[in-house]
């Protein structure tokens, strides 16, 4: 199992829990964190026993964005990982879910700050849970910067454009309740329980047919920018093969026998 000094990876049954682990810096992104993140996404993709991913932060924060000291040229911890970045100049974008979409569902469990790069990574997740005191926002314009992690493209596709533009152009903070009201997060829970709720959702996903789950997720994203006619055609191409799998047969048998199915991904 992977991980670095700023990124923890552990298993909870069939769920891979990926934790940003730099709490003294409110989990600001470091080289070690980015390398660990990318390796974590790959581990989840390549391990068929992983059926879902929970993405969270340690120490009561999710992520406060990029380490601005590094951006200002003052260096960053984790110099030993620079060869990884040189070998793959796109690694940091894959780590931040800008240029990579995991096959398995990704559930974000947010406590505390989830701003700038944190809110940008959030847009690469599938299901989102926030503690009541969580804070969201894209602060880049306030600092004369551009939210280049994908937000000018993705945010308007995930929430109404008027809300997306307000968030992008004002750089103001949003409470968890506001984020839920505009559709950026799906659940607001008592502080300290976001991870518990995310794991609960993950367990429900884990009980479903893994091939069906992956195909459904892929179909949703593939069809997002298609016409309805093309989207329906793409759905058939993704969906019909699922009916021929052993998973589908097991689901039917379990229903007839009134028992819980046991899926083996075949």
Backbone as CSV, one residue per row, in Angstrom:
resi,resn,N_x,N_y,N_z,CA_x,CA_y,CA_z,C_x,C_y,C_z
1,UNK,0.850,-1.193,0.000,0.000,0.000,0.000,0.885,1.242,0.000
2,UNK,0.502,2.210,-0.816,1.348,3.376,-1.026,1.235,4.413,0.070
3,UNK,1.571,5.656,-0.304,1.547,6.756,0.640,2.910,7.426,0.717
4,UNK,2.925,8.646,1.203,4.161,9.395,1.415,4.036,10.102,2.773
5,UNK,5.032,10.915,3.109,4.972,11.612,4.392,3.808,12.596,4.476
6,UNK,3.236,12.971,3.340,2.108,13.909,3.332,0.825,13.290,2.780
7,UNK,0.822,11.979,2.571,-0.361,11.338,1.997,-0.484,9.937,2.579
8,UNK,-1.598,9.669,3.280,-1.813,8.363,3.902,-2.834,7.562,3.109
9,UNK,-2.574,6.268,2.973,-3.470,5.359,2.263,-3.746,4.166,3.158
10,UNK,-5.008,3.827,3.326,-5.361,2.656,4.130,-6.620,2.017,3.564
11,UNK,-6.886,0.793,3.997,-8.070,0.078,3.558,-9.109,0.024,4.665
12,UNK,-10.365,0.184,4.270,-11.528,-0.069,5.130,-12.399,-1.038,4.352
13,UNK,-12.134,-2.333,4.511,-12.858,-3.319,3.722,-12.524,-3.142,2.246
14,UNK,-13.543,-2.946,1.423,-13.338,-2.763,-0.010,-13.138,-1.307,-0.396
15,UNK,-13.001,-0.432,0.582,-12.811,0.994,0.326,-11.356,1.389,0.575
16,UNK,-10.782,2.112,-0.371,-9.461,2.693,-0.185,-9.648,4.116,0.339
17,UNK,-9.090,4.399,1.504,-9.197,5.724,2.114,-7.899,6.476,1.845
18,UNK,-7.998,7.577,1.126,-6.845,8.402,0.779,-6.946,9.696,1.582
19,UNK,-5.924,9.971,2.384,-5.977,11.094,3.326,-4.828,12.065,3.093
20,UNK,-5.176,13.307,2.793,-4.172,14.370,2.743,-3.654,14.560,4.168
21,UNK,-2.339,14.477,4.353,-1.807,14.362,5.713,-0.689,15.376,5.963
22,UNK,-1.075,16.632,5.940,-0.150,17.729,6.274,-0.916,18.737,7.117
23,UNK,-1.436,18.300,8.257,-2.396,19.111,9.005,-1.866,20.458,9.486
24,UNK,-0.559,20.555,9.774,-0.028,21.832,10.253,-0.106,22.911,9.184
25,UNK,-0.183,22.496,7.916,-0.301,23.441,6.802,-1.707,23.395,6.195
26,UNK,-2.693,22.936,6.997,-4.070,22.770,6.512,-4.098,21.964,5.218
27,UNK,-3.180,20.994,5.147,-3.094,20.082,4.013,-2.875,20.801,2.688
28,UNK,-2.082,21.880,2.726,-1.685,22.537,1.485,-0.894,21.546,0.633
29,UNK,-1.079,21.628,-0.664,-0.490,20.657,-1.581,1.028,20.783,-1.638
30,UNK,1.703,19.668,-1.456,3.150,19.590,-1.560,3.510,18.571,-2.630
31,UNK,4.770,18.532,-3.003,5.208,17.534,-3.983,4.940,16.130,-3.453
32,UNK,5.275,15.893,-2.199,5.055,14.568,-1.618,3.584,14.200,-1.632
33,UNK,2.726,15.179,-1.405,1.295,14.928,-1.411,0.807,14.592,-2.817
34,UNK,1.262,15.343,-3.806,0.823,15.124,-5.185,1.268,13.751,-5.697
35,UNK,2.509,13.385,-5.414,2.995,12.076,-5.846,2.196,10.965,-5.163
36,UNK,1.952,11.117,-3.852,1.167,10.115,-3.138,-0.253,10.016,-3.639
37,UNK,-0.851,11.160,-3.961,-2.209,11.164,-4.497,-2.289,10.386,-5.799
38,UNK,-1.398,10.701,-6.724,-1.438,10.017,-8.018,-1.258,8.515,-7.841
39,UNK,-0.304,8.124,-6.994,-0.096,6.694,-6.751,-1.331,6.054,-6.123
40,UNK,-2.026,6.812,-5.261,-3.247,6.295,-4.646,-4.346,6.054,-5.664
41,UNK,-4.534,6.996,-6.588,-5.551,6.800,-7.633,-5.216,5.570,-8.477
42,UNK,-3.933,5.416,-8.817,-3.533,4.264,-9.619,-3.755,2.958,-8.858
43,UNK,-3.427,2.967,-7.575,-3.637,1.760,-6.758,-5.104,1.354,-6.762
44,UNK,-5.990,2.323,-6.624,-7.423,2.016,-6.635,-7.860,1.476,-7.989
45,UNK,-7.339,2.055,-9.066,-7.702,1.603,-10.405,-7.251,0.170,-10.663
46,UNK,-6.058,-0.160,-10.184,-5.429,-1.437,-10.553,-5.809,-2.591,-9.638
47,UNK,-6.356,-2.309,-8.475,-6.698,-3.357,-7.506,-8.197,-3.647,-7.578
48,UNK,-8.556,-4.790,-8.130,-9.976,-5.116,-8.301,-10.695,-5.349,-6.988
49,UNK,-9.952,-5.537,-5.903,-10.620,-5.711,-4.611,-11.064,-4.370,-4.032
50,UNK,-10.597,-3.259,-4.616,-11.048,-1.926,-4.217,-12.299,-1.581,-5.016
51,UNK,-13.379,-1.277,-4.333,-14.640,-0.975,-5.015,-15.064,0.477,-4.882
52,UNK,-14.439,1.207,-3.978,-14.755,2.628,-3.814,-13.564,3.319,-3.175
53,UNK,-13.559,4.644,-3.259,-12.484,5.454,-2.694,-13.108,6.551,-1.840
54,UNK,-12.583,6.741,-0.652,-12.959,7.895,0.167,-11.746,8.807,0.230
55,UNK,-11.957,10.067,-0.088,-10.895,11.074,-0.183,-11.132,12.113,0.912
56,UNK,-10.170,12.279,1.811,-10.375,13.166,2.950,-9.067,13.846,3.351
57,UNK,-9.107,14.623,4.434,-7.927,15.312,4.937,-7.781,15.092,6.431
58,UNK,-6.553,15.143,6.914,-6.276,14.935,8.338,-6.319,16.257,9.090
59,UNK,-6.556,16.165,10.400,-6.434,17.316,11.276,-7.518,18.354,11.158
60,UNK,-8.695,17.955,10.718,-9.815,18.890,10.668,-9.821,19.824,9.485
61,UNK,-9.053,19.517,8.448,-9.075,20.295,7.212,-9.019,19.348,6.032
62,UNK,-9.575,19.776,4.912,-9.482,18.985,3.681,-8.231,19.410,2.915
63,UNK,-8.245,20.610,2.317,-7.073,21.114,1.614,-7.210,22.618,1.421
64,UNK,-6.146,23.348,1.739,-6.163,24.806,1.600,-5.519,25.274,0.309
65,UNK,-5.300,24.355,-0.624,-4.760,24.726,-1.921,-3.268,24.479,-2.034
66,UNK,-2.680,25.083,-3.063,-1.248,24.916,-3.309,-0.438,25.634,-2.242
67,UNK,0.755,25.095,-1.966,1.688,25.731,-1.052,2.219,26.989,-1.742
68,UNK,1.759,28.157,-1.313,2.114,29.412,-1.982,3.590,29.768,-1.827
69,UNK,4.241,29.265,-0.778,5.677,29.496,-0.637,6.422,28.872,-1.805
70,UNK,5.967,27.685,-2.201,6.599,27.022,-3.338,6.333,27.805,-4.620
71,UNK,5.100,28.307,-4.754,4.746,29.074,-5.939,5.593,30.332,-6.044
72,UNK,5.978,30.889,-4.898,6.805,32.095,-4.875,8.294,31.779,-5.032
73,UNK,8.623,30.499,-5.222,10.007,30.116,-5.447,10.823,29.931,-4.196
74,UNK,10.179,29.720,-3.067,10.889,29.552,-1.797,11.112,28.086,-1.440
75,UNK,10.883,27.201,-2.395,11.146,25.788,-2.164,9.965,25.055,-1.552
76,UNK,10.050,23.761,-1.530,8.978,22.925,-1.002,9.577,21.636,-0.470
77,UNK,8.976,21.100,0.551,9.426,19.811,1.067,9.229,18.740,-0.004
78,UNK,9.998,17.662,0.114,9.796,16.544,-0.791,10.628,16.614,-2.057
79,UNK,11.830,17.196,-1.953,12.685,17.319,-3.135,12.994,15.954,-3.745
80,UNK,12.947,14.896,-2.927,13.285,13.567,-3.437,12.284,13.058,-4.468
81,UNK,11.137,13.744,-4.567,10.123,13.309,-5.526,10.182,14.074,-6.847
82,UNK,11.110,15.018,-6.961,11.128,15.842,-8.175,11.393,15.031,-9.438
83,UNK,12.121,13.927,-9.312,12.360,13.083,-10.485,11.058,12.516,-11.028
84,UNK,10.099,12.250,-10.138,8.791,11.758,-10.589,8.090,12.814,-11.434
85,UNK,8.185,14.067,-11.013,7.549,15.147,-11.765,8.241,15.376,-13.099
86,UNK,9.545,15.229,-13.120,10.271,15.382,-14.380,9.922,14.262,-15.349
87,UNK,9.776,13.052,-14.822,9.450,11.905,-15.671,8.034,11.998,-16.226
88,UNK,7.134,12.639,-15.468,5.739,12.790,-15.910,5.289,14.210,-15.603
89,UNK,5.493,15.148,-16.544,5.132,16.550,-16.302,3.644,16.764,-16.045
90,UNK,2.828,15.756,-16.332,1.385,15.852,-16.120,0.960,15.266,-14.773
91,UNK,1.912,14.770,-13.992,1.585,14.044,-12.761,0.750,14.880,-11.809
92,UNK,1.092,16.160,-11.636,0.362,16.970,-10.655,-1.088,17.166,-11.074
93,UNK,-1.354,17.261,-12.380,-2.749,17.403,-12.837,-3.516,16.099,-12.650
94,UNK,-2.851,14.976,-12.859,-3.498,13.685,-12.614,-3.797,13.520,-11.130
95,UNK,-2.840,13.924,-10.301,-3.034,13.827,-8.848,-4.233,14.639,-8.399
96,UNK,-4.416,15.821,-8.991,-5.510,16.713,-8.602,-6.825,16.389,-9.304
97,UNK,-6.863,15.258,-10.018,-8.064,14.783,-10.716,-8.474,15.705,-11.867
98,UNK,-7.529,16.499,-12.357,-7.808,17.319,-13.535,-7.685,16.488,-14.808
99,UNK,-6.648,15.656,-14.872,-6.384,14.854,-16.063,-6.504,13.360,-15.804
100,UNK,-7.185,13.003,-14.753,-7.383,11.587,-14.450,-8.715,11.407,-13.743
101,UNK,-9.475,10.397,-14.176,-10.718,10.067,-13.494,-10.645,8.604,-13.057
102,UNK,-10.592,8.333,-11.762,-10.549,6.942,-11.305,-11.760,6.144,-11.776
103,UNK,-11.546,4.856,-12.012,-12.654,3.983,-12.440,-13.669,3.807,-11.318
104,UNK,-13.177,3.793,-10.081,-14.043,3.541,-8.933,-14.672,4.851,-8.446
105,UNK,-15.854,4.799,-7.844,-16.467,6.019,-7.296,-15.593,6.656,-6.223
106,UNK,-15.482,7.987,-6.267,-14.686,8.743,-5.300,-15.629,9.593,-4.456
107,UNK,-15.600,9.380,-3.147,-16.464,10.092,-2.214,-15.591,11.020,-1.379
108,UNK,-15.860,12.304,-1.447,-15.086,13.274,-0.670,-15.702,13.446,0.711
109,UNK,-14.857,13.425,1.739,-15.278,13.681,3.117,-14.553,14.932,3.571
110,UNK,-15.271,16.054,3.646,-14.650,17.362,3.862,-14.945,17.891,5.262
111,UNK,-13.884,18.240,5.970,-13.985,18.982,7.220,-13.113,20.223,7.076
112,UNK,-13.503,21.331,7.664,-12.665,22.517,7.667,-12.467,23.117,6.293
113,UNK,-11.243,23.590,6.036,-10.960,24.305,4.791,-10.898,23.358,3.590
114,UNK,-11.638,23.732,2.565,-11.578,23.066,1.260,-11.636,24.193,0.235
115,UNK,-10.517,24.882,0.073,-10.504,26.108,-0.716,-9.411,26.045,-1.770
116,UNK,-9.531,26.954,-2.764,-8.557,27.033,-3.857,-8.382,25.636,-4.470
117,UNK,-7.159,25.088,-4.437,-6.943,23.763,-5.003,-7.783,22.685,-4.361
118,UNK,-8.203,22.897,-3.112,-9.099,21.933,-2.468,-10.442,21.875,-3.156
119,UNK,-11.028,23.051,-3.435,-12.302,23.090,-4.150,-12.133,22.591,-5.580
120,UNK,-10.967,22.821,-6.167,-10.732,22.326,-7.526,-10.679,20.796,-7.544
121,UNK,-9.970,20.189,-6.606,-9.942,18.729,-6.540,-11.321,18.169,-6.242
122,UNK,-12.078,18.872,-5.417,-13.420,18.419,-5.070,-14.258,18.179,-6.320
123,UNK,-14.067,19.024,-7.327,-14.846,18.902,-8.555,-14.512,17.637,-9.350
124,UNK,-13.414,16.975,-8.998,-13.064,15.714,-9.629,-13.614,14.502,-8.905
125,UNK,-14.327,14.729,-7.800,-14.919,13.629,-7.042,-16.366,13.418,-7.468
126,UNK,-16.943,12.301,-7.059,-18.271,11.922,-7.525,-19.389,12.219,-6.531
127,UNK,-19.135,11.995,-5.262,-20.115,12.203,-4.200,-19.410,12.991,-3.107
128,UNK,-20.090,13.975,-2.484,-19.408,14.888,-1.573,-20.166,15.073,-0.273
129,UNK,-19.448,14.894,0.824,-19.996,15.051,2.173,-19.181,16.124,2.881
130,UNK,-19.859,17.025,3.589,-19.161,18.110,4.284,-19.629,18.243,5.717
131,UNK,-18.690,18.492,6.611,-19.031,18.864,7.975,-19.618,20.263,7.994
132,UNK,-20.436,20.550,8.988,-21.162,21.824,9.041,-20.252,23.050,9.000
133,UNK,-19.052,22.955,9.549,-18.157,24.118,9.602,-17.175,24.170,8.434
134,UNK,-17.360,23.317,7.446,-16.461,23.317,6.288,-16.578,24.642,5.530
135,UNK,-15.478,25.040,4.906,-15.430,26.264,4.120,-14.926,25.949,2.724
136,UNK,-15.640,26.463,1.734,-15.297,26.236,0.332,-15.013,27.568,-0.351
137,UNK,-14.343,27.527,-1.483,-14.130,28.759,-2.228,-12.945,28.664,-3.166
138,UNK,-12.996,29.494,-4.197,-11.909,29.607,-5.156,-11.333,31.011,-4.993
139,UNK,-10.267,31.120,-4.229,-9.730,32.419,-3.816,-8.728,33.005,-4.806
140,UNK,-8.473,32.318,-5.902,-7.358,32.689,-6.781,-7.407,34.134,-7.258
141,UNK,-8.589,34.616,-7.677,-8.638,35.979,-8.231,-8.256,37.025,-7.186
142,UNK,-8.493,36.743,-5.928,-8.113,37.683,-4.869,-6.601,37.831,-4.766
143,UNK,-5.894,36.813,-5.238,-4.435,36.830,-5.176,-3.826,37.116,-6.547
144,UNK,-4.660,37.530,-7.498,-4.164,37.814,-8.837,-3.814,36.564,-9.621
145,UNK,-4.418,35.426,-9.248,-4.109,34.150,-9.874,-5.323,33.614,-10.644
146,UNK,-5.116,32.513,-11.329,-6.165,31.876,-12.129,-6.403,30.472,-11.580
147,UNK,-7.655,30.058,-11.384,-7.930,28.700,-10.879,-7.768,27.675,-12.000
148,UNK,-6.528,27.321,-12.245,-6.198,26.542,-13.438,-6.358,25.032,-13.230
149,UNK,-6.912,24.636,-12.093,-7.143,23.223,-11.835,-8.404,22.675,-12.478
150,UNK,-9.038,23.471,-13.327,-10.216,22.990,-14.055,-11.508,23.697,-13.722
151,UNK,-11.498,24.622,-12.781,-12.750,25.182,-12.269,-13.521,26.036,-13.263
152,UNK,-12.826,26.750,-14.174,-13.569,27.579,-15.125,-14.311,26.713,-16.140
153,UNK,-13.943,25.455,-16.236,-14.623,24.515,-17.138,-15.641,23.672,-16.377
154,UNK,-15.221,23.083,-15.270,-16.057,22.102,-14.579,-17.171,22.710,-13.739
155,UNK,-16.866,23.811,-13.053,-17.809,24.300,-12.056,-19.156,24.636,-12.676
156,UNK,-19.159,25.279,-13.844,-20.416,25.657,-14.488,-21.189,24.437,-14.990
157,UNK,-20.534,23.286,-15.060,-21.214,22.063,-15.472,-21.778,21.307,-14.269
158,UNK,-21.345,21.714,-13.075,-21.757,21.011,-11.869,-22.751,21.800,-11.031
159,UNK,-22.717,23.120,-11.140,-23.676,23.961,-10.434,-24.171,25.019,-11.421
160,UNK,-25.292,25.708,-11.140,-25.772,26.742,-12.065,-24.689,27.779,-12.363
161,UNK,-24.648,28.236,-13.619,-23.579,29.139,-14.050,-23.516,30.419,-13.221
162,UNK,-24.658,30.946,-12.816,-24.618,32.181,-12.015,-23.875,31.969,-10.706
163,UNK,-24.051,30.811,-10.085,-23.328,30.511,-8.849,-21.851,30.233,-9.145
164,UNK,-21.591,29.547,-10.252,-20.204,29.271,-10.614,-19.437,30.563,-10.840
165,UNK,-20.047,31.493,-11.566,-19.368,32.751,-11.845,-19.181,33.590,-10.577
166,UNK,-20.157,33.569,-9.700,-19.985,34.320,-8.452,-18.830,33.752,-7.640
167,UNK,-18.763,32.431,-7.545,-17.681,31.818,-6.790,-16.327,32.122,-7.429
168,UNK,-16.263,32.051,-8.742,-15.005,32.266,-9.442,-14.554,33.725,-9.429
169,UNK,-15.505,34.650,-9.571,-15.160,36.057,-9.763,-15.048,36.862,-8.475
170,UNK,-15.687,36.400,-7.406,-15.581,37.134,-6.135,-14.497,36.568,-5.237
171,UNK,-14.177,35.293,-5.389,-13.187,34.671,-4.520,-13.611,34.616,-3.069
172,UNK,-14.918,34.670,-2.802,-15.372,34.701,-1.413,-15.524,33.289,-0.854
173,UNK,-15.484,33.142,0.463,-15.702,31.829,1.072,-17.180,31.460,1.094
174,UNK,-17.457,30.172,1.042,-18.813,29.634,1.104,-18.898,28.666,2.274
175,UNK,-19.986,28.744,3.022,-20.212,27.784,4.095,-20.667,26.453,3.506
176,UNK,-20.665,25.421,4.331,-21.133,24.114,3.876,-22.598,24.174,3.443
177,UNK,-23.410,24.917,4.183,-24.823,25.029,3.831,-24.999,25.719,2.489
178,UNK,-24.210,26.791,2.249,-24.276,27.459,0.953,-23.839,26.510,-0.159
179,UNK,-22.771,25.754,0.096,-22.283,24.809,-0.905,-23.341,23.762,-1.237
180,UNK,-24.078,23.324,-0.224,-25.154,22.367,-0.464,-26.307,23.009,-1.228
181,UNK,-26.617,24.245,-0.888,-27.730,24.941,-1.544,-27.493,25.111,-3.039
182,UNK,-26.236,25.324,-3.448,-25.957,25.508,-4.872,-25.587,24.196,-5.563
183,UNK,-25.539,23.108,-4.806,-25.301,21.799,-5.398,-23.855,21.362,-5.480
184,UNK,-22.950,22.075,-4.801,-21.542,21.691,-4.842,-21.278,20.459,-3.986
185,UNK,-22.010,20.304,-2.882,-21.912,19.105,-2.045,-23.307,18.511,-1.871
186,UNK,-23.336,17.226,-1.567,-24.621,16.548,-1.458,-25.115,16.342,-0.043
187,UNK,-24.205,16.304,0.924,-24.574,16.059,2.319,-23.845,17.036,3.227
188,UNK,-24.550,17.589,4.196,-23.940,18.363,5.274,-24.253,17.630,6.567
189,UNK,-23.217,17.300,7.325,-23.363,16.477,8.523,-22.684,17.179,9.705
190,UNK,-22.951,16.765,10.929,-22.277,17.387,12.075,-20.763,17.317,11.942
191,UNK,-20.083,18.346,12.430,-18.620,18.379,12.371,-18.034,17.101,12.949
192,UNK,-17.011,16.625,12.293,-16.324,15.428,12.759,-16.923,14.126,12.276
193,UNK,-18.019,14.177,11.509,-18.674,12.943,11.065,-18.682,12.783,9.553
194,UNK,-17.990,13.655,8.825,-18.000,13.558,7.356,-17.394,12.243,6.882
195,UNK,-16.298,11.833,7.502,-15.658,10.580,7.105,-16.576,9.393,7.379
196,UNK,-17.216,9.411,8.529,-18.152,8.332,8.871,-19.271,8.222,7.834
197,UNK,-19.843,9.371,7.439,-20.910,9.365,6.437,-20.386,8.902,5.090
198,UNK,-19.183,9.346,4.711,-18.610,8.932,3.431,-18.373,7.428,3.395
199,UNK,-17.887,6.881,4.496,-17.666,5.429,4.550,-18.981,4.667,4.505
200,UNK,-20.019,5.242,5.086,-21.346,4.627,5.014,-21.827,4.558,3.560
201,UNK,-21.651,5.645,2.832,-22.037,5.660,1.417,-21.188,4.667,0.629
202,UNK,-19.883,4.647,0.930,-18.981,3.725,0.246,-19.408,2.279,0.459
203,UNK,-19.826,1.950,1.671,-20.233,0.575,1.962,-21.474,0.185,1.159
204,UNK,-22.373,1.129,0.970,-23.545,0.848,0.133,-23.118,0.570,-1.304
205,UNK,-22.170,1.359,-1.798,-21.656,1.133,-3.151,-20.954,-0.220,-3.231
206,UNK,-20.177,-0.545,-2.203,-19.420,-1.800,-2.197,-20.317,-3.024,-2.242
207,UNK,-21.540,-2.892,-1.778,-22.462,-4.031,-1.769,-23.093,-4.272,-3.138
208,UNK,-22.869,-3.354,-4.065,-23.443,-3.478,-5.409,-22.464,-4.178,-6.345
209,UNK,-22.936,-4.539,-7.519,-22.077,-5.196,-8.499,-20.976,-4.264,-8.974
210,UNK,-19.707,-4.614,-8.759,-18.622,-3.691,-9.104,-18.524,-3.362,-10.589
211,UNK,-18.787,-4.329,-11.455,-18.739,-4.052,-12.888,-19.859,-3.109,-13.292
212,UNK,-21.030,-3.302,-12.699,-22.150,-2.405,-12.970,-21.847,-1.001,-12.465
213,UNK,-21.287,-0.898,-11.269,-20.969,0.416,-10.704,-19.992,1.166,-11.600
214,UNK,-18.934,0.490,-12.026,-17.940,1.152,-12.863,-18.528,1.555,-14.217
215,UNK,-19.370,0.696,-14.778,-19.975,1.016,-16.072,-20.942,2.192,-15.957
216,UNK,-21.707,2.238,-14.863,-22.645,3.351,-14.652,-21.876,4.663,-14.517
217,UNK,-20.815,4.668,-13.704,-20.022,5.890,-13.552,-19.453,6.329,-14.894
218,UNK,-18.876,5.406,-15.643,-18.290,5.753,-16.938,-19.342,6.313,-17.886
219,UNK,-20.533,5.722,-17.888,-21.594,6.182,-18.782,-22.049,7.596,-18.443
220,UNK,-22.171,7.891,-17.162,-22.600,9.235,-16.750,-21.636,10.291,-17.290
221,UNK,-20.336,10.058,-17.128,-19.357,11.054,-17.572,-19.219,11.084,-19.092
222,UNK,-19.266,9.925,-19.727,-19.139,9.885,-21.184,-20.275,10.619,-21.881
223,UNK,-21.467,10.526,-21.324,-22.645,11.089,-21.994,-22.909,12.542,-21.611
224,UNK,-22.139,13.088,-20.676,-22.438,14.415,-20.141,-22.488,15.495,-21.213
225,UNK,-21.637,15.411,-22.220,-21.564,16.464,-23.231,-22.111,16.006,-24.586
226,UNK,-22.803,14.876,-24.596,-23.385,14.370,-25.837,-24.830,14.829,-25.978
227,UNK,-25.329,14.797,-27.202,-26.759,14.995,-27.394,-27.487,13.822,-26.749
228,UNK,-28.776,13.979,-26.524,-29.527,12.877,-25.918,-29.450,11.631,-26.780
229,UNK,-29.566,11.774,-28.084,-29.513,10.610,-28.982,-28.169,9.906,-28.886
230,UNK,-27.082,10.678,-28.951,-25.749,10.078,-28.864,-25.489,9.513,-27.475
231,UNK,-25.992,10.189,-26.457,-25.821,9.706,-25.099,-26.513,8.369,-24.873
232,UNK,-27.727,8.239,-25.403,-28.453,6.979,-25.252,-27.755,5.843,-25.989
233,UNK,-27.177,6.152,-27.131,-26.427,5.138,-27.870,-25.189,4.721,-27.084
234,UNK,-24.504,5.692,-26.499,-23.325,5.385,-25.697,-23.693,4.574,-24.460
235,UNK,-24.862,4.884,-23.886,-25.322,4.131,-22.722,-25.530,2.658,-23.067
236,UNK,-26.141,2.393,-24.220,-26.332,0.999,-24.625,-25.002,0.284,-24.800
237,UNK,-24.044,0.974,-25.399,-22.735,0.368,-25.619,-22.066,0.010,-24.298
238,UNK,-22.257,0.830,-23.287,-21.698,0.556,-21.963,-22.530,-0.458,-21.186
239,UNK,-23.854,-0.330,-21.299,-24.741,-1.089,-20.429,-24.995,-2.530,-20.831
240,UNK,-25.179,-2.795,-22.124,-25.535,-4.151,-22.534,-24.516,-5.202,-22.108
241,UNK,-23.215,-4.958,-22.247,-22.246,-5.985,-21.840,-22.343,-6.383,-20.369
242,UNK,-22.833,-5.486,-19.533,-22.951,-5.802,-18.109,-23.916,-6.959,-17.882
243,UNK,-24.956,-7.051,-18.726,-25.951,-8.108,-18.562,-25.382,-9.498,-18.834
244,UNK,-24.235,-9.572,-19.519,-23.625,-10.864,-19.841,-22.578,-11.297,-18.827
245,UNK,-22.409,-10.554,-17.755,-21.365,-10.882,-16.781,-21.865,-11.854,-15.714
246,UNK,-20.916,-12.513,-15.073,-21.255,-13.381,-13.940,-21.871,-12.564,-12.802
247,UNK,-21.447,-11.297,-12.680,-22.032,-10.426,-11.663,-23.542,-10.308,-11.860
248,UNK,-23.962,-10.111,-13.107,-25.393,-9.971,-13.391,-26.145,-11.252,-13.062
249,UNK,-25.540,-12.376,-13.406,-26.177,-13.674,-13.104,-26.281,-13.884,-11.596
250,UNK,-25.223,-13.512,-10.871,-25.248,-13.649,-9.413,-26.295,-12.733,-8.807
251,UNK,-26.434,-11.518,-9.327,-27.451,-10.608,-8.817,-28.846,-11.169,-8.986
252,UNK,-29.112,-11.799,-10.139,-30.424,-12.394,-10.391,-30.673,-13.592,-9.472
253,UNK,-29.631,-14.439,-9.311,-29.786,-15.605,-8.428,-30.043,-15.172,-6.991
254,UNK,-29.291,-14.196,-6.534,-29.443,-13.730,-5.160,-30.828,-13.149,-4.920
255,UNK,-31.358,-12.426,-5.897,-32.706,-11.871,-5.771,-33.731,-12.997,-5.666
256,UNK,-33.591,-14.018,-6.520,-34.536,-15.140,-6.511,-34.453,-15.938,-5.216
257,UNK,-33.238,-16.035,-4.679,-33.014,-16.823,-3.467,-33.143,-15.985,-2.189
258,UNK,-33.460,-14.712,-2.347,-33.666,-13.797,-1.224,-32.458,-13.778,-0.281
259,UNK,-31.284,-13.542,-0.882,-30.041,-13.454,-0.114,-29.203,-12.315,-0.658
260,UNK,-28.166,-11.973,0.068,-27.243,-10.941,-0.391,-26.345,-11.519,-1.475
261,UNK,-26.131,-10.781,-2.568,-25.261,-11.299,-3.636,-23.786,-11.292,-3.233
262,UNK,-23.032,-12.176,-3.831,-21.584,-12.232,-3.640,-20.944,-12.033,-5.011
263,UNK,-20.424,-10.835,-5.236,-19.905,-10.478,-6.557,-18.422,-10.781,-6.670
264,UNK,-18.008,-11.269,-7.877,-16.614,-11.641,-8.099,-16.010,-10.950,-9.318
265,UNK,-16.665,-9.947,-9.857,-16.121,-9.171,-10.981,-15.779,-10.068,-12.161
266,UNK,-16.731,-10.687,-12.771,-16.464,-11.507,-13.960,-17.602,-11.395,-14.948
